[in-house]
Amino acid sequence: MPGQHGYSALTVRGVELNYRLQGSGSRPLVCIHGVGSYLEAWDGVASRLGDAFRVLTFDLRGHGRSSRVKGRYEIDEFVGDVLALAAHVGFERFDLAGFSLGGLIAQRLALTHPDVLKKLVLLSTVAGRTPEERERVAARLAALQAGEQGAHYDASLSRWLTEAFQARHPELVSQLRARNAENDPTCYAAAYRVLAQTDFGGFIDQIKTPTLIATGEEDEGSNPRMANYMHQCIRNSSVAILPGLRHSILIEAPDTVAAMMRRFLLDQHEER
């Protein structure tokens, strides 16, 4: 039964996963957040799609209210968590949207379990990193593994949100800092390792699911070059580069993201 504010929990192979179902629509949609984040990051988008979709969001293992699992994380564990939650809530086939690390999990699921997917949305995610891009993300991982989480977060704010948005929303930035401080540094680093060391650039041409790819024009890590590369590799795909935005498009531009997802997911011409 749903708990306070609609939160529920499911135990999957000894890991308790905190999840929430939102929306009164009939079309099932699963949304996966990024490293160091939590299911509420999708609230702005989910609330705008609730008339047409039944939206499942959840805290990744090691994040939010889910179990703070210690040790090495593997991407197929995250995929298994998604599939278990979807089955638990009765989603036989569903649309899948992933942000950042969530987009890598979504890519992996599309490659290994395509039959459960209707459409795929890849937001601010990565594929086909250059050697220089691999070096940069490896350096950030090394800093995290050395325990420099606070410095990493402060440096990340300018990569995630424009200065103008930060200036307009100081209370939200404070809330984001506070939520980040609640992260377990070991779990954060374990999840970041998956982000840093996973790249399906050589495989994503095997994705046959209709796919929408989008990223911010000024996103340095999940940059427009990668988005266009994914678009070139995935035959049945479209791409959107969002002007003036950086990494955290879910937070800074939920109207834009929700409208884009609605058009793509409800377009009957894209259906298999």
PyMOL commands that set and color helices and strands:
alter all, ss='L'
color gray80, all
select helices_A, chain A and resi 4-6+39-49+75-88+101-112+114-116+131-145+149-160+163-168+170-181+185-197+204-206+224-233+249-252+254-266+268-270
alter helices_A, ss='H'
color red, helices_A
select strands_A, chain A and resi 7-12+15-22+27-32+53-58+94-99+117-123+211-216+237-242
alter strands_A, ss='S'
color yellow, strands_A
deselect
rebuild
show_as cartoon
